[in-house]
Amino acid sequence: MAPAQDPNSTGGSSAGATKDEASLKVPSKDLKKKDDKKDEDLSEEDLALKLQLELYVERVQDSDPGLQKVALESMRQEIRNATSSMTSVPKPLKFLRPHYGTLKAYYESMVDSDLKKLLADILSVLALTMSAEGERESLKYRLLGSDGDIGSWGHEYVRNLAGEIAQEYAKRQSEDAPFDELMELVQQIVAFHMQHNAEPEAVDLLMEVEDLDLLVEHTDKTNFKRTCLYLNSSAKYLPGPDDTLVLDIAYMIYMKFEEFPRALQIALYLDNMQYVKQIFTTCHDLLQKKQFCYILARHGITFELDEEMCADDEEREGLQEIINNSKLSEGYLTLARDIEVMEPKSPEDIYKAHLLDGRASAGASMDSARQNLAATFVNAFVNAGFGQDKLMTVPSEASSGSSSTNWLYKNKEHGKTSAAASLGMILLWDVDSGLAQIDKYFHSTDTPVIAGALLGVGIVNCGVKNDCDPALALLAEYVDREDPATRIGAIMGLGLAYAGAQSEQIRSKLIPILNDAKASLDVIAFTAISLGLVYVGSCNEDIAQAIIFALMDRSESELGEPLTRLLPLGLGLLYLGKQESVEATAEVSKTFNEKIRKHCDMTLLSCAYAGTGNVLKVQHFLGQCAQHLEKGETFQGPAVLGIAMVAMAEELGLEMAIRSLEHLLQYGEQNIRKAVPLALGLLCISNPKVNVMDTLSRLSHDSDTEVAMAAIVSLGLIGAGTNNARIAGMLRNLSSYYYKEPSLLFCVRIAQGLVHLGKGLLTLSPYHSERFLLSPTALAGLVTLLHACLDMKAVILGKYHYILYFLVLAMQPRMLMTVDENLKALPVPVRVGQAVDVVGQAGRPKTITGFQTHTTPVLLSAGDRAELATEKYIPLSPILEGFVILKENPEYRDDQ
């Protein structure tokens, strides 16, 4: 068998072979030596295999077709048996490497026959390790070979082919060449991947060849969940319109397998009401529909059920009641009783002044009206939704309403507005008793008190719909009063009560105010915001036009006012998260007075791309912040907030944005620096990350008071509703540090109230459903407050402190409440732990880590996930958050 060492010396002497021979002749001695050395290293069986394969190579080039066939079959057998290992290059491929050129050359000289196809198959596999980069030879020979099953050559081969198909597809697309033969291969590869648990690779290939529709037919009961999980998470990183396309496919797959709650989440993510209707009409299980209603209620959108979606009138009424959120107050109080925090807290319980040294108490005498105002807010935030407190609601056995009115009159003029409205916050979501208790203020002769009562009505109704529309009935007549404070109370109240409702009545009520020449600037600003809230993300052209005209009518001096900047924000809210739809309006805004032009442009862009994670827009905003300008320019504030609004969509972008904001702090001018803490506050809202906490703590001692105030409020925002001990400690120290500076102390108090929001049961995060869905009304409320905080001194520390109540739009209980089929609370054990990202992982990995087992209702912190710890019940929603209906598992057997 000696001659087998030199494969080119015998057999079919084709032109190609002699050429190869010529090129190999010169260094043949060295090669021989090396070969001998190699052979010595090989074990006996490896050596036998090597010689065997070299013999096959020779035989392939034999003139006898019978011999050729046997050799090719044997070679194929060897390769197939060996490619099953994933860790190293299979031996046959290793030993056949030197003969790749020979076989290639021989292939070219063969006549077309089945044997030629068989050789093409083998060359295609050899090209896996041998082909030069970018040659795509594996694919070339695959297309020339037989149409057999590609999976039998092993996973590696199929993955390599998929990669080459993607490159070839792009090339053919640019050359307008046909790619039908590629698509046949794609079909095979996708089928192979889907059968072998490699769903992400199938999805990637189909994205490359732009044919995701194929996926629907290849999914089955076993792999559709993993496929859709991958589709959902990859959608965040795709540019439009690809992202919506991917989610549409996921929606179709979920609908195919009747995984309705997941389909509903995608429908809400796409803001596609047709899909939502389709889900309601396709699903016939009433319990499931109730669960959908809970998801819709949590998302905070107004949705009317019709007969098609639910035929039975009584059932439809029950479902509509859930969507209207009328059960929210009851569920929240059940949670509070379970955790035993019903006892009302006073502001002093929050300040914990006794833990500080003597200075802080001495400062309390300064500016007592400002202190009382701060206490009003702290009291409202801490007791939000509990229905009782120690300042505003009076226990019935006390004297008839004396202490409540007493506290009201401890506030000066506009302070009374916030004080009266705080009653609405304490009775949050409880419309009936809320309106009954606020009613007494309507009989007051004091206009700020009436204004506060109007605002309170709006707050009580926030996020809760009611069939008899009490808010509209009570507030409508006050909208056209003479007194600006009363008007603002009514207008803001309507904005809060009907946020996201797109109500025609409110539009017809408020639009005339924008064109009213007699109306003061603040009334017009609040009207724009309220219209923006009611029609959030609707792209409504009539309102957009009305706000644009109102902006154009402003005089030069008015354009410099901080409140004027709320007009572009109202305009921006109409396009919240709607991306390109804003372009026409953005063009119009370029014609505005140069004082407001850039500001308006930044505000519109930041709203339109909020929550999209669009990297190009983040770069655009960073570019705007790189300019060093004089003090008067204001547009960089919204640009900095824009970075946070766009990047908050997913974790990676969020971390990168935090780092970019660090740079802005170091190199930016003052008008950028004062916005950075607010942007950090939005990125980590109700999620106190240690690095952000440290940055804000450092900035809270900044020499520039505006930066310090923004940092202090942001400390409150990142800790909102978490009772975070570290932030609470920082704020206590700040309260003694700033005891002589009333405005900074006021900010510290507000932040303290926020950290203990709802005694730690509430969150301000606009995201829910495992951070997949963004509630537009919640984000709108937060953004409105942050824009107002860009000019703290004029707005929050001036007489418009009630803007803080816009936060009520984002307030939601951070609970998991399990209910039975009659919607009564049902305590079950659940495991709560840190959520783990399991996208694309093999097998059935654990979705949470470091869990503890509790009995519902339970609190969920940022990044937590819950799963049932019992087999007895089946949850009707795959994501355990908010209200989840459990039904009994029919297959459950008690072991006892």
VEXMAR-621917 format. One line per 3 residues: number of its first residue (from 0); their letters; for each residue x, y, z of C-alpha. Coordinates in steps of 0.1 Angstrom, whole numbers. Each point is the difference from the previous one (the first is absolute). Layout:
BEGIN
NUM> a> X Y Z | ...
END
This chain:
BEGIN
0> map> 0 0 0 | 30 22 -2 | -11 20 -31
3> aqd> -30 12 19 | 23 26 17 | -1 21 -31
6> pns> -36 1 -12 | 8 17 -32 | 23 -26 -15
9> tgg> -26 -26 -10 | -35 -1 -14 | -19 25 -22
12> ssa> 28 23 -11 | -21 30 -8 | 15 34 -10
15> gat> -8 13 35 | 18 -28 17 | 32 5 -20
18> kde> -1 37 8 | -3 -8 37 | 28 -24 -4
21> asl> 23 26 -15 | -7 24 29 | 6 -27 26
24> kvp> 32 -14 -14 | 26 24 12 | -3 -3 38
27> skd> -9 -37 -2 | 29 -11 22 | -9 23 29
30> lkk> -36 -10 -3 | 9 -37 2 | 20 6 31
33> kdd> -28 20 16 | -25 -27 -11 | 21 -27 16
36> kkd> 1 20 32 | -37 5 -1 | -6 -37 -6
39> edl> 22 -9 30 | -23 21 22 | -31 -17 -11
42> see> -15 -30 18 | -3 -32 -20 | -37 3 -7
45> dla> 4 36 -10 | 28 -10 -24 | -21 -28 -14
48> lkl> -28 25 -5 | 23 25 -17 | 13 -26 -24
51> qle> -35 -13 -6 | -12 35 -9 | 29 6 -23
54> lyv> -8 -32 -18 | -36 12 -4 | 13 33 -15
57> erv> 19 -20 -25 | -29 -23 -8 | -23 30 -5
60> qds> 22 10 -29 | -1 -35 -15 | -14 -5 -35
63> dpg> -23 -28 12 | -34 16 11 | -7 -30 22
66> lqk> 32 5 20 | -6 38 2 | -35 -6 14
69> val> 12 -23 27 | 29 24 9 | -24 30 2
72> esm> -26 -20 20 | 27 -11 25 | 15 35 3
75> rqe> -35 14 6 | -6 -27 27 | 33 8 18
78> irn> -7 38 0 | -36 -4 11 | 9 -23 29
81> ats> 27 24 11 | -18 34 -2 | -21 -8 30
84> smt> 26 14 24 | -3 37 6 | 33 7 18
87> svp> 28 -7 -24 | 5 -1 -38 | -12 -35 -10
90> kpl> 29 -23 -9 | -11 -8 -36 | -2 38 -8
93> kfl> 35 4 15 | 15 -27 -21 | -18 10 -31
96> rph> 12 36 2 | 31 -5 -22 | -22 -16 -27
99> ygt> -26 27 -2 | 17 17 -30 | 4 -34 -18
102> lka> -36 -9 4 | -12 34 -10 | 21 -1 -32
105> yye> -12 -35 -8 | -36 11 6 | 3 26 -27
108> smv> 11 -26 -25 | -28 -25 7 | -30 -4 -23
111> dsd> -34 8 16 | -14 -31 17 | -12 -11 34
114> lkk> 36 -7 10 | 9 36 -7 | -28 11 23
117> lla> 12 -24 27 | 35 15 -3 | -15 35 2
120> dil> -16 -9 33 | 33 -12 14 | 18 31 -12
123> svl> -27 21 15 | 8 -16 34 | 37 3 -5
126> alt> -3 37 -8 | -13 4 36 | 37 -1 12
129> msa> 19 7 -32 | -18 27 -20 | 17 35 -1
132> ege> -18 28 18 | -28 15 -21 | 1 -27 -27
135> res> -33 -16 11 | 12 -33 -15 | -20 -21 24
138> lky> -32 16 -13 | 12 -2 -36 | 5 -38 1
141> rll> -31 -4 20 | -21 15 -28 | 18 -22 -25
144> gsd> -4 -31 20 | -29 -24 6 | -31 11 17
147> gdi> 4 -23 30 | -6 8 36 | 26 25 12
150> gsw> -5 -7 37 | 18 -33 -3 | 33 19 -4
153> ghe> -3 14 35 | -8 33 17 | 32 18 -7
156> yvr> -5 -5 -38 | -35 13 1 | 10 31 20
159> nla> 28 7 -24 | -23 -3 -30 | -25 24 17
162> gei> 28 26 3 | 10 -4 -36 | -36 3 -12
165> aqe> -4 33 18 | 31 14 -18 | -11 -14 -33
168> yak> -35 14 4 | 13 35 7 | 23 -2 -31
171> rqs> -28 -13 -23 | -24 26 13 | 24 28 -8
174> eda> 4 -15 -35 | -37 -7 -5 | 8 -36 -7
177> pfd> -27 -27 7 | 3 -19 33 | -26 -28 -3
180> elm> 25 -28 4 | 13 17 32 | -35 1 14
183> elv> -4 -38 -5 | 31 -5 21 | -13 25 26
186> qqi> -31 -20 3 | 20 -31 8 | 23 17 25
189> vaf> -28 17 18 | -18 -33 4 | 32 -16 13
192> hmq> 7 27 25 | -36 1 13 | 1 -38 6
195> hna> 33 2 18 | -8 27 25 | 20 27 -18
198> epe> -29 24 -5 | 22 31 3 | 21 -11 -29
201> avd> -30 -7 -21 | -14 35 8 | 34 17 -8
204> llm> 2 -17 -34 | -36 10 -9 | 7 36 11
207> eve> 31 0 -23 | -20 -13 -30 | -30 22 9
210> dld> -25 -28 1 | -12 -3 36 | -35 -12 -11
213> llv> 15 -35 -5 | 4 -2 37 | -37 -3 8
216> eht> -4 -33 -18 | 32 -15 16 | -10 7 36
219> dkt> -17 -26 21 | -13 -4 36 | 35 -9 12
222> nfk> 20 29 -14 | -23 30 -5 | 6 15 34
225> rtc> 38 1 -4 | -4 13 -35 | -22 29 10
228> lyl> 22 8 30 | 29 4 -24 | -21 21 -25
231> nss> -12 23 28 | 35 6 14 | 16 5 -34
234> aky> -27 25 -10 | 15 26 24 | 33 0 -19
237> lpg> -14 2 -36 | -5 32 -19 | -36 9 -11
240> pdd> -20 -13 -18 | 17 -34 6 | -8 1 37
243> tlv> -38 2 -5 | 2 -27 -27 | 18 -24 24
246> ldi> -27 7 27 | -28 -6 -25 | 14 -35 -7
249> aym> 3 -6 38 | -36 11 3 | -11 -24 -28
252> iym> 18 -29 17 | -15 7 34 | -35 2 -16
255> kfe> 6 -33 -19 | 7 -18 34 | -27 20 19
258> efp> 25 16 24 | -22 30 2 | 15 20 30
261> ral> 33 1 -18 | -16 10 -32 | -18 28 18
264> qia> 33 13 13 | 14 2 -35 | -32 17 -12
267> lyl> 4 26 28 | 37 4 -8 | -9 7 -36
270> dnm> -29 22 12 | -21 -19 -25 | -37 1 11
273> qyv> -11 -22 -28 | 21 -28 14 | -14 6 35
276> kqi> -35 -3 -15 | 10 -32 -19 | 12 -16 32
279> ftt> -33 7 18 | -20 -13 -28 | 21 -31 -6
282> chd> 1 -11 37 | -32 -14 14 | 10 -7 36
285> llq> -15 26 23 | 27 -4 27 | 28 6 -26
288> kkq> -18 31 -11 | -1 13 36 | 37 -5 1
291> fcy> 4 20 -32 | -20 28 16 | 24 1 30
294> ila> 29 3 -24 | -17 28 -19 | -8 18 33
297> rhg> 36 -2 11 | 11 14 -34 | -23 30 7
300> itf> -18 2 -33 | -36 8 -6 | -17 -29 -18
303> eld> -37 -5 -7 | -12 -36 -4 | -28 -5 -26
306> eem> -24 -29 -6 | 23 -18 -24 | 27 -3 27
309> cad> -24 -11 27 | -36 -8 -9 | -16 -3 35
312> dee> -9 34 14 | 6 -9 36 | 34 -16 -7
315> reg> 10 30 -21 | -9 24 28 | 22 -21 24
318> lqe> 29 1 -24 | -3 37 -7 | 0 6 38
321> iin> 34 -18 2 | 14 21 -29 | -13 31 17
324> nsk> 23 -9 30 | -29 2 25 | 15 -28 20
327> lse> 35 16 3 | -7 18 33 | -14 -31 16
330> gyl> 29 -22 -10 | 26 26 11 | -16 2 35
333> tla> -1 -38 2 | 37 0 -6 | 5 28 26
336> rdi> -19 -20 26 | 19 -31 -8 | 33 17 5
339> evm> -14 19 30 | 7 35 -10 | -34 15 3
342> epk> 10 23 29 | 1 36 -14 | 35 16 1
345> spe> 7 37 7 | 27 19 -17 | 20 0 33
348> diy> 1 -39 -2 | 17 4 -34 | 24 28 9
351> kah> 13 -19 31 | 15 33 13 | 9 -17 33
354> lld> 28 -19 -18 | 17 32 -8 | 21 23 21
357> gra> -15 33 14 | 3 22 -32 | -29 -14 -20
360> sag> -27 7 26 | 12 36 4 | -5 6 -37
363> asm> -36 -11 2 | -12 35 11 | 12 16 -33
366> dsa> -25 6 -27 | -27 -20 16 | -25 3 -30
369> rqn> 26 -16 -22 | 6 -27 26 | -37 -7 3
372> laa> -4 -2 -38 | 28 -26 0 | -18 -19 28
375> tfv> -32 1 -21 | 18 -18 -29 | 18 -25 22
378> naf> -32 -8 17 | -18 -5 -34 | 28 -21 -15
381> vna> 4 -23 31 | -37 -6 6 | -9 -1 -37
384> gfg> -30 -23 -5 | -4 -10 36 | -31 21 6
387> qdk> 12 13 34 | 28 22 13 | 7 23 30
390> lmt> -3 34 -17 | -28 1 -25 | -25 -28 7
393> vps> -15 2 34 | -11 -31 20 | -38 3 5
396> eas> 2 1 38 | 20 33 -2 | -18 33 0
399> sgs> -19 7 -32 | 27 6 -25 | 21 25 20
402> sst> 35 -15 -2 | -3 -6 -38 | -9 37 -7
405> nwl> 26 10 26 | 28 -16 -20 | -14 15 -32
408> ykn> 4 35 14 | 35 -6 12 | 9 4 -37
411> keh> 1 34 -17 | -20 9 -31 | 11 -23 -28
414> gkt> 13 -24 26 | -37 -7 8 | -5 -13 -35
417> saa> 25 -27 5 | -13 -7 35 | -36 -5 -12
420> asl> 12 -21 -29 | 20 -22 23 | -33 -14 13
423> gmi> -5 -14 -35 | 34 -17 2 | -8 -16 33
426> llw> -33 -14 -13 | 16 -9 -33 | -20 -25 -22
429> dvd> -29 0 25 | -24 22 -20 | -32 -2 22
432> sgl> 14 8 34 | 26 23 -16 | -26 23 -16
435> aqi> -21 -1 32 | 30 13 20 | 11 26 -25
438> dky> -35 14 -3 | 3 22 31 | 27 21 -17
441> fhs> -23 9 -28 | -20 21 24 | 31 21 10
444> tdt> 2 37 -8 | 37 -3 -4 | 9 -3 -38
447> pvi> 33 -20 6 | -20 -25 20 | -25 -5 -27
450> aga> 28 -3 -26 | 16 -27 22 | -33 -18 4
453> llg> -4 -1 -38 | 35 -14 -4 | -7 -25 28
456> vgi> -30 -13 -20 | 22 -5 -30 | 26 -19 22
459> vnc> -26 -23 16 | -12 -10 -35 | 35 -4 -14
462> gvk> 3 -35 -16 | -35 -9 10 | -29 4 -25
465> ndc> -36 3 12 | -31 -4 -20 | -16 32 13
468> dpa> 30 21 -8 | 1 19 33 | 31 19 -8
471> lal> -14 15 -32 | -32 9 17 | 17 18 29
474> lae> 28 17 -18 | -15 10 -33 | -18 31 13
477> yvd> 32 13 17 | 21 -1 -32 | -13 34 -12
480> red> 1 19 33 | 17 34 3 | 26 -10 26
483> pat> 31 -15 -15 | 7 -22 31 | -34 -16 -1
486> rig> 3 -6 -38 | 33 -16 4 | -13 -23 27
489> aim> -29 -11 -22 | 21 -4 -32 | 28 -20 18
492> glg> -27 -20 17 | -15 -10 -33 | 34 -8 -14
495> lay> 7 -24 28 | -34 -16 1 | -2 -7 -37
498> aga> 36 -6 -9 | 2 -22 -30 | -38 0 -5
501> qse> 0 20 -32 | -34 15 11 | -18 21 -26
504> qir> -18 20 27 | 32 11 17 | 15 10 -33
507> skl> -29 22 -9 | 2 15 35 | 37 8 1
510> ipi> 10 9 -36 | -18 34 2 | 21 10 30
513> lnd> 32 -3 -21 | -13 27 -24 | -15 22 27
516> aka> 18 33 -1 | -11 9 36 | 14 -32 16
519> sld> 32 4 19 | 32 -19 -10 | -2 -25 28
522> via> -36 -10 -9 | 11 -6 -36 | 30 -20 11
525> fta> -20 -23 22 | -26 -3 -27 | 26 -12 -25
528> isl> 14 -26 25 | -35 -13 8 | -9 -3 -37
531> glv> 33 -18 -5 | -8 -24 29 | -36 -8 -11
534> yvg> 12 -6 -36 | 34 -15 8 | 15 -18 -29
537> scn> -30 6 -22 | 17 24 -26 | -33 20 0
540> edi> 5 28 -26 | -27 24 12 | 16 2 35
543> aqa> 35 3 -15 | -12 29 -21 | -16 17 29
546> iif> 31 -2 21 | 22 11 -29 | -22 31 -5
549> alm> 1 7 38 | 38 -1 -2 | 1 24 -30
552> drs> -23 24 18 | 24 4 30 | 18 33 2
555> ese> 38 3 1 | 0 5 38 | -23 -29 6
558> lge> 22 -24 -19 | 27 5 26 | -23 -11 28
561> plt> 6 -35 14 | -36 -9 -3 | -1 6 -38
564> rll> 23 -30 -3 | -29 -23 11 | -17 8 -33
567> plg> 25 -19 -21 | -2 -28 25 | -38 -2 -4
570> lgl> 6 -2 -37 | 27 -27 5 | -23 -22 22
573> lyl> -24 -3 -30 | 27 -19 -18 | 14 -19 30
576> gkq> 18 -31 -14 | -14 5 -35 | 34 5 -17
579> esv> -3 12 -36 | -35 13 4 | 15 31 17
582> eat> 19 12 -31 | -26 23 -15 | -5 18 33
585> aev> 37 2 6 | 3 18 -34 | -26 25 10
588> skt> 19 6 33 | 30 12 -20 | -20 31 -9
591> fne> -4 11 36 | 17 29 17 | 37 -9 5
594> kir> -4 3 37 | -21 -31 1 | 8 -17 -33
597> khc> 28 -24 11 | -17 -7 33 | -32 -10 -18
600> dmt> 20 -22 -24 | 18 -19 28 | -32 -4 20
603> lls> -19 -14 -30 | 28 -24 -10 | 5 -13 36
606> cay> -37 -7 4 | -4 -16 -34 | 29 -24 6
609> agt> -6 -6 37 | 3 -37 9 | 13 -11 -34
612> gnv> 37 -4 8 | 8 17 -33 | 38 3 0
615> lkv> 2 26 -27 | -23 23 19 | 21 -3 32
618> qhf> 30 10 -21 | -19 29 -13 | -8 12 35
621> lgq> 36 -5 11 | 11 21 -29 | -23 28 11
624> caq> 14 -1 35 | 36 2 -13 | -5 37 -9
627> hle> 12 26 25 | -25 28 2 | -8 32 19
630> kge> -22 -2 30 | -33 10 -17 | -4 -32 -22
633> tfq> -25 -25 14 | -2 -27 -26 | 28 -22 14
636> gpa> -21 -9 30 | -26 -18 -20 | 28 -16 -21
639> vlg> 16 -15 32 | -34 -13 11 | -5 -13 -36
642> iam> 31 -22 5 | -17 -16 30 | -34 -2 -16
645> vam> 13 -18 -31 | 26 -22 18 | -23 -13 28
648> aee> -14 -26 -24 | 25 -28 9 | 27 -8 24
651> lgl> 30 3 -23 | -9 34 -13 | -9 11 35
654> ema> 35 -9 14 | 16 18 -30 | -21 31 5
657> irs> 10 1 37 | 37 1 -11 | -6 27 -26
660> leh> -18 21 25 | 31 -3 23 | 20 16 -28
663> llq> -25 28 -4 | 4 8 37 | 37 4 -4
666> yge> 0 21 -32 | -34 16 -3 | -11 35 8
669> qni> -23 8 29 | -32 -3 -20 | 10 -36 -9
672> rka> 12 -9 35 | -33 9 17 | -18 -23 -24
675> vpl> 23 -30 4 | -12 -10 35 | -36 1 -13
678> alg> 9 -23 -29 | 17 -24 24 | -32 1 21
681> llc> -21 -10 -30 | 24 -28 -10 | -1 -17 34
684> isn> -34 11 11 | -11 -21 31 | 32 -21 -6
687> pkv> 28 13 22 | 32 -11 -17 | 30 5 23
690> nvm> 22 18 -26 | -28 25 -9 | -8 5 37
693> dtl> 36 9 7 | 1 24 -30 | -31 18 12
696> srl> 12 1 36 | 32 17 -12 | -21 25 -21
699> shd> -23 7 29 | 28 20 16 | 9 19 -32
702> sdt> 9 36 2 | -26 9 -26 | -34 -1 18
705> eva> -20 -10 -31 | 22 -31 -5 | -3 -8 37
708> maa> -38 4 0 | -4 -22 -31 | 23 -27 15
711> ivs> -20 0 33 | -34 -4 -18 | 16 -27 -22
714> lgl> 11 -19 31 | -37 0 9 | -9 -13 -34
717> iga> 25 -29 -2 | -11 -10 35 | -37 6 -6
720> gtn> -21 -25 19 | 30 -22 10 | 5 12 36
723> nar> 37 -3 -9 | 18 5 34 | 32 13 -16
726> iag> -18 28 -19 | -21 8 30 | 32 4 20
729> mlr> 15 22 -26 | -31 22 -1 | 0 3 38
732> nls> 36 12 0 | -9 25 -28 | -28 13 20
735> syy> 24 10 28 | 26 12 -25 | -25 24 -17
738> yke> -19 10 31 | 5 37 -7 | -10 -1 -37
741> psl> -38 -3 -3 | -1 -8 -37 | 25 -28 2
744> lfc> -16 -13 32 | -33 0 -19 | 15 -23 -27
747> vri> 14 -23 27 | -34 -4 16 | -16 -7 -34
750> aqg> 26 -27 -6 | -6 -15 34 | -37 -2 -8
753> lvh> 7 -17 -33 | 24 -26 15 | -28 -11 24
756> lgk> -27 3 -28 | -31 -20 12 | 20 -12 30
759> gll> 22 -20 -25 | -29 -17 -19 | 0 22 -31
762> tls> 24 3 -30 | 4 29 -25 | 15 -22 -27
765> pyh> -19 4 -33 | 11 -35 -10 | -20 -32 10
768> ser> -4 -36 -12 | 37 -9 7 | 11 34 -15
771> fll> -15 -8 -33 | -29 25 -2 | 2 37 5
774> spt> -31 17 13 | -3 33 -21 | -20 19 26
777> ala> 25 -9 28 | 30 12 -21 | -19 32 -10
780> glv> -5 8 37 | 36 -5 8 | 13 20 -30
783> tll> -23 29 9 | 14 2 35 | 36 -3 -13
786> hac> -5 28 -25 | -14 21 28 | 30 -8 21
789> ldm> 23 14 -26 | -9 33 15 | -6 -8 36
792> kav> 1 36 14 | -27 13 -23 | -23 -30 0
795> ilg> 2 -24 29 | 14 25 25 | -23 27 -14
798> kyh> -38 -3 2 | -3 -30 -23 | 11 -26 25
801> yil> -31 -20 -8 | 17 -12 -32 | 15 -26 24
804> yfl> -35 -17 -1 | 7 -10 -37 | 19 -29 16
807> vla> -34 -16 9 | -2 -11 -36 | 30 -23 5
810> mqp> -9 -13 34 | -9 -37 1 | 0 -26 27
813> rml> 31 -22 -4 | -19 -31 10 | -9 -34 -11
816> mtv> -35 -8 11 | -14 -34 -8 | -38 -3 -2
819> den> -23 -30 -6 | -26 -4 -27 | -24 23 19
822> lka> 27 27 2 | 4 -4 38 | 35 1 15
825> lpv> 15 -35 1 | 32 -4 20 | 25 -25 -16
828> pvr> 37 -6 5 | 22 17 -27 | 37 2 -5
831> vgq> 14 35 -5 | 35 5 -12 | 22 19 -24
834> avd> -11 -5 -36 | 25 -19 -22 | 2 6 -38
837> vvg> -6 -34 -15 | -3 10 -37 | 16 -25 -23
840> qag> 13 -23 28 | -2 -37 -4 | -23 -22 19
843> rpk> -24 14 26 | 22 24 21 | -13 15 32
846> tit> -15 34 -6 | 7 14 35 | 30 -2 23
849> gfq> 5 5 38 | -37 -3 7 | -20 0 32
852> tht> -34 -16 4 | -28 23 12 | -38 -2 1
855> tpv> -19 25 -23 | -6 28 0 | 37 9 -4
858> lls> 20 30 -10 | 22 -1 -31 | 31 22 -2
861> agd> 17 12 -32 | 14 -30 -18 | -19 -26 21
864> rae> -21 -28 -15 | -24 -23 17 | -11 -36 -8
867> lat> -26 -22 17 | 15 -24 26 | -30 -23 -2
870> eky> -14 -23 -27 | -35 4 14 | -9 30 -22
873> ipl> 7 11 -35 | 6 38 -5 | -19 15 -30
876> spi> 28 24 -7 | 35 -12 -7 | 14 31 17
879> leg> -8 2 37 | -5 37 7 | -29 21 11
882> fvi> -33 -20 2 | 4 -36 -12 | -30 -24 -2
885> lke> 7 -36 11 | -21 -29 -10 | 2 -34 16
888> npe> 22 -25 -17 | -22 -30 -9 | 30 -24 0
891> yrd> 11 10 35 | 1 -29 25 | 6 7 37
894> dq> 27 -22 13 | -14 -4 35
END
